[in-house]
Amino acid sequence: MRPTVRPISAAEHLAFVLAQRSVSFLQTPAWGRVKTEWRSESLGWYDGGRLVGAGLVLHRPVPRLKRFTLAYLPEGPVIDWTGDISVWLDPLAAYLKAHGAFAIRLGPPVATHAWSAGQVKDGIADPGVRRLTELPGPWTDPVGARVTSGLREAGWLPQSPEDGFGVGHPQFKYEIPLTGRTEDDVLRGMNQLWRRNIKKAAKEGVVVTVSEDLKAFHDLYVHTAGRDHFTPRPAHYFATMFAALSAEDPERIRLYLAHHQGDLVAAAVLVRVGAHAWYSYGASSTDKREVRGSNACQWAMIRDCLAAGCDVYDLRGITPTLDADDPHVGLIQFKVGTGGQAVRYVGEWDLPLRPMVYRSFDLYMKRRGR
């Protein structure tokens, strides 16, 4: 089979997504309506008249050369990654080059390695281990190895930085497998602190509800950003995100608010496509942290994902550091308490289609700090 690539409608794209067990929300047509600063396009791979693959492409213009674009497929495309990837990516490259792309950036939704919570915990405690990749005995996926070597041999350039975070989406994530598990199973997989905090929140009377109060969430999110020293997204971004994803599927995105005696103490955003669910954004108050509203939010979302038959609860990005002196290690320590596993993906890769333009773009991005 050598499929052909051509544009498809948003309706065709969504129908294909809904027929899959798991697709990243970044590869839904609705995500193109969220990323308003990019031009979006839905592409389909056809075997004869049958749609066999789909991808959301976000086009970013080049400064001062706006007839050329970087074609970005975050956590995609949705194709069969288990075989010869050239039969899928070659027609994609030909189509995008013919339509003005100077390069393609994509992030195959394919894992290469995974480490259990116990392995990660042991690594943090071992002063001789500084990174996830130094841990012995990870689970390895031969598909991920083949995809990585296939991309490299075809001239694709890796873009994922060593610390795990870059301009795109993270290569390392923390996930809780849910397939075949009960609430008790998941609780038993958590460490003692997480179980105690969940019980503490219940004992203190923390109430978690699904809400549409985006202003309450954003106010708390801005407060969290000031405390934790990150730049918050504006309120209109979340309004657009909720409107676009909800219009595609009323169950696609949910806002969870945790209150204690009328005070908002924590909030979190959950996104779900098929059997995959993501914890996307969170916020917490500085006051009343002892009532453990954030743990209550997480547990409410995990329980709802179990009830919905999800395969995985995705806590999103981590850095691969296990160095106790690295300020980022706290992130993985928090997530490892849930049980689950740290997962390394293939990462993001670029294929230059017009090398001179690509070099100019790369230089521009380096000068502005990407």
C-alpha positions in Angstrom: 0.0 0.0 0.0 1.2 3.5 -0.9 -1.5 5.9 0.1 -2.0 9.3 -1.4 -2.4 12.6 0.6 -5.0 15.2 0.1 -7.1 17.7 2.1 -10.2 16.5 3.9 -13.0 18.4 5.6 -13.2 18.9 9.3 -16.2 16.5 9.4 -14.2 13.7 7.6 -11.3 14.3 9.9 -13.4 14.1 13.1 -15.2 11.0 11.9 -11.8 9.3 11.4 -10.6 10.4 14.9 -13.8 9.1 16.5 -13.2 5.7 15.0 -9.8 5.4 16.7 -9.2 4.1 20.2 -6.8 6.9 21.1 -5.8 10.1 19.3 -4.1 13.1 20.8 -6.4 16.1 21.3 -3.7 18.1 19.4 -4.7 16.1 16.3 -8.4 16.9 16.4 -9.9 19.4 14.0 -11.0 21.5 17.0 -7.3 22.1 18.0 -6.8 24.1 14.8 -9.5 26.5 16.0 -7.8 26.9 19.3 -4.4 27.8 17.8 -5.6 31.0 16.1 -2.1 32.3 15.4 -1.5 29.4 13.0 -3.4 28.4 9.8 -4.8 24.9 10.2 -5.4 22.2 7.6 -6.8 18.7 7.8 -5.1 16.1 5.6 -6.1 12.5 4.8 -4.2 9.5 3.6 -6.2 7.5 1.1 -5.8 3.9 0.0 -7.9 4.1 -3.1 -11.1 5.6 -1.9 -10.7 4.6 1.7 -9.4 7.0 4.4 -6.7 5.3 6.3 -4.9 8.1 8.1 -5.4 11.7 9.1 -3.4 14.7 10.4 -4.0 18.2 11.7 -1.3 20.5 10.2 -0.6 23.9 11.7 1.1 26.3 9.3 3.4 28.9 10.8 4.6 31.6 8.3 8.3 32.6 8.1 9.0 36.2 9.2 9.5 38.3 6.0 8.9 35.2 3.8 5.3 34.6 4.5 4.7 32.6 1.3 6.6 29.7 3.1 5.4 27.9 6.2 6.6 25.5 8.8 4.1 22.7 8.7 3.6 21.3 12.2 1.8 18.1 13.2 1.8 18.0 17.0 1.7 14.5 18.4 0.8 13.2 15.0 -0.2 12.3 12.4 -2.6 9.5 13.0 -1.2 6.8 10.8 0.0 3.2 11.1 3.5 3.7 12.7 4.2 0.0 12.9 5.4 -0.6 9.4 7.4 1.2 6.7 6.9 4.9 7.7 8.2 6.2 4.3 5.0 5.1 2.6 3.1 7.6 4.8 5.6 10.4 5.2 6.9 10.6 1.6 3.5 11.6 0.2 3.0 14.0 3.1 6.3 15.7 2.3 5.5 15.9 -1.4 2.1 17.5 -0.7 3.3 20.0 1.8 6.3 21.1 -0.3 4.0 21.6 -3.3 1.8 23.9 -1.1 4.5 26.2 0.3 6.0 24.4 3.3 9.7 24.9 3.9 9.9 22.2 6.6 7.7 19.7 8.4 7.8 19.2 12.2 6.0 16.2 13.7 5.9 14.3 16.9 5.0 10.6 16.4 2.7 9.3 19.2 5.0 6.3 19.6 6.8 5.4 22.9 10.3 4.1 23.0 10.9 3.4 26.7 9.0 3.3 30.0 10.1 3.1 33.7 7.8 2.1 36.6 7.2 4.3 39.6 9.5 2.0 41.6 12.3 2.3 39.2 12.0 6.1 39.1 11.8 6.3 42.9 15.0 4.2 43.2 16.7 6.4 40.7 16.0 9.6 42.6 17.4 7.9 45.8 20.6 6.8 44.0 23.2 9.6 43.8 24.9 7.8 40.9 21.8 8.2 38.7 21.1 11.6 37.2 18.6 10.9 34.4 15.8 8.5 33.5 17.8 7.2 30.6 20.5 6.0 33.0 18.1 3.7 34.8 18.6 0.0 34.1 16.0 -2.3 32.7 13.4 0.0 31.1 10.5 -1.5 29.1 11.4 -0.9 25.4 9.2 -0.7 22.4 10.6 -2.1 19.1 8.2 0.1 17.1 9.6 3.2 18.7 13.1 2.1 17.9 12.2 1.5 14.2 10.4 4.8 13.9 13.4 6.6 15.4 15.9 4.9 13.1 13.6 5.4 10.1 13.2 9.1 10.6 17.0 9.5 11.1 17.8 7.5 7.9 15.3 9.6 5.9 17.0 12.9 6.9 14.7 14.0 9.7 16.4 16.1 12.4 15.6 15.5 16.1 14.3 18.6 17.9 13.7 17.4 21.5 16.2 19.0 23.9 18.0 17.0 26.6 16.0 18.6 29.4 12.8 17.3 27.9 11.1 20.6 27.3 11.5 22.8 24.2 9.4 24.9 21.9 7.1 22.0 21.1 5.6 19.2 23.2 7.5 17.2 25.7 9.3 13.9 24.9 9.0 12.6 28.4 5.6 12.2 30.1 4.1 10.6 33.1 1.1 8.3 32.6 -1.2 6.2 34.8 -2.3 3.0 33.0 -6.0 2.4 33.7 -6.9 -0.6 31.5 -8.5 -3.4 33.5 -8.0 -1.6 36.8 -10.4 -0.6 39.6 -10.4 2.5 41.8 -8.9 0.3 44.6 -6.2 -0.9 42.2 -5.2 2.6 41.3 -5.2 3.7 45.0 -3.0 0.8 45.9 -0.5 1.9 43.2 -0.2 5.3 44.8 2.4 6.0 47.5 1.3 6.5 51.1 1.5 10.3 50.9 -0.9 10.5 47.9 -3.4 8.1 49.6 -3.2 10.1 52.8 -3.8 13.4 51.0 -6.8 12.0 49.2 -8.3 10.9 52.5 -7.3 14.2 54.2 -9.3 16.1 51.5 -12.3 14.0 52.0 -12.1 14.3 55.8 -11.7 18.1 55.6 -14.9 18.3 53.5 -13.3 19.3 50.2 -16.0 19.1 47.5 -15.0 18.7 43.8 -17.5 19.6 41.1 -17.5 19.9 37.3 -18.1 23.5 36.5 -18.2 26.0 33.7 -16.9 28.9 35.8 -13.8 29.8 33.7 -13.4 33.1 35.4 -12.9 31.4 38.8 -10.4 29.0 37.3 -8.5 31.7 35.5 -8.3 33.9 38.6 -6.8 31.0 40.6 -4.5 30.1 37.7 -3.1 33.6 37.5 -2.6 33.5 41.3 -0.7 30.2 40.8 1.4 31.6 38.1 2.5 34.5 40.3 3.4 32.1 43.1 5.2 29.6 40.9 6.9 32.0 38.6 5.5 31.1 35.2 3.7 33.2 32.5 -0.1 32.5 32.5 -2.1 32.2 29.4 -4.8 34.9 28.9 -8.4 34.2 29.8 -9.5 34.4 26.2 -7.2 31.4 25.3 -9.2 29.2 27.7 -12.5 30.5 26.5 -11.5 29.6 22.9 -10.2 26.2 24.0 -13.4 25.3 25.9 -15.6 26.6 23.1 -13.8 24.8 20.3 -13.3 21.4 22.1 -16.8 21.4 23.5 -18.4 22.1 20.2 -16.7 19.1 18.7 -17.7 16.8 21.6 -19.5 17.9 24.8 -17.5 15.4 26.8 -14.1 16.5 25.3 -13.1 19.0 28.0 -14.1 19.5 31.6 -13.2 22.0 34.4 -13.0 20.6 37.9 -13.2 23.0 40.9 -12.4 22.0 44.5 -14.0 24.1 47.2 -13.5 24.0 51.0 -16.2 25.7 53.0 -17.0 27.9 50.0 -13.4 28.8 49.2 -12.0 27.7 45.9 -8.8 25.9 46.8 -7.9 24.0 43.5 -8.9 23.7 39.9 -7.9 21.4 37.0 -8.7 20.9 33.3 -9.3 17.5 31.9 -9.3 16.7 28.2 -10.4 13.3 26.8 -10.4 11.8 23.3 -11.6 8.2 23.1 -9.8 6.2 25.7 -7.0 8.7 26.4 -7.4 11.4 29.0 -5.0 14.3 29.8 -4.6 16.5 32.9 -4.0 19.7 31.0 -3.9 22.6 33.4 -4.0 23.0 37.2 -4.2 25.8 39.7 -4.2 25.9 43.5 -4.6 28.5 46.3 -1.7 29.4 48.6 -4.1 29.5 51.5 -5.6 26.2 52.8 -3.1 24.0 51.1 -3.4 21.7 54.0 -6.8 20.5 52.9 -5.2 19.0 49.8 -7.6 20.3 47.2 -5.2 19.5 44.3 -5.1 15.8 45.3 -8.9 15.8 45.5 -9.2 17.2 42.0 -6.8 14.6 40.6 -8.6 11.8 42.3 -12.0 13.0 41.0 -10.6 13.1 37.4 -9.0 9.7 37.7 -12.3 8.2 39.0 -14.2 9.8 36.1 -11.7 8.4 33.6 -12.0 4.9 35.1 -15.8 5.2 34.8 -15.5 6.3 31.2 -13.4 3.2 30.3 -10.2 5.1 29.6 -6.9 3.3 29.0 -4.6 5.9 30.3 -4.6 9.0 32.5 -1.9 11.3 31.1 -0.2 13.7 33.5 1.7 15.3 30.6 5.3 16.4 30.6 8.2 15.8 32.9 11.9 16.4 32.5 14.1 13.3 32.5 16.2 14.6 35.5 16.5 12.5 38.6 19.2 14.7 40.2 18.0 15.6 43.7 19.7 19.1 43.3 17.8 19.9 40.0 14.8 22.2 40.7 12.8 20.2 38.1 13.0 16.9 40.1 10.1 18.0 42.2 7.8 17.7 39.2 8.5 14.0 38.7 8.5 13.3 42.4 4.9 14.7 42.6 3.8 12.6 39.7 5.6 9.4 40.7 3.5 9.4 43.8 0.5 8.5 41.7 2.0 5.2 40.7 2.0 4.9 37.0 5.1 5.2 34.8 7.5 7.6 33.1 7.3 7.2 29.4 9.8 8.4 26.7 8.4 9.1 23.3 10.1 9.3 19.9 10.0 13.1 20.3 9.7 15.9 17.7 11.5 15.8 14.3 12.0 18.3 11.5 12.3 17.5 7.8 13.8 20.5 5.8 12.0 20.8 2.5 13.7 24.0 1.4 17.1 23.9 3.2 18.1 27.5 2.8 14.8 28.8 4.1 14.9 26.3 7.0 18.4 27.4 8.0 17.2 31.0 8.0 14.2 30.1 10.1 16.4 28.1 12.6 18.8 31.0 12.9 15.9 33.4 13.5 14.4 31.1 16.2 17.8 30.8 18.0 18.3 34.6 18.0 14.9 35.1 19.6 15.4 32.2 22.1 12.9 30.0 20.2 
